[in-house]
Amino acid sequence: MTIKRLHVGPRMSQVVIHGDTVYLAGQVALNAPGASIADQTKDILATIDKLLGEAGTDKSKLLAAELWVTDMRNFAEMNEVWDAWVDPANPPVRACVEARLAATQFDVEVMVTAAL
């Protein structure tokens, strides 16, 4: 089975396609660092939509999502954006934990896996 990688860098690929499964690297709000968690989440989800599209799939085919937030007090604000974005007919399995992220200007990181 072939493996296809998109947006390959020295440390990681942003997208890996193996068989009928698409794996995205953890995404942060590169266009909204330091913004509210709602704005960061919107930016991340727009990036995820773009990357899934490049891979030939979309959010209706999400299998799993992992979310990290720096402060659970922002959980409801982040979820409001997530709930408006996720396909209600096809929600993925999901985990969300509080964690310190690698860069302090980011308050949320999201990683997803989807089917083709």
Protein Blocks (a to p, Z undefined) as FASTA:
>chain_A
ZZddehiafkbcfbdcehjaccddddddfklghiafklmmmmmmmmmmmmmmmnopafkl
cfbdcdddfblklmmmmmmmmmmmpcfklcccddddddddfblkbcbdcdddddZZ
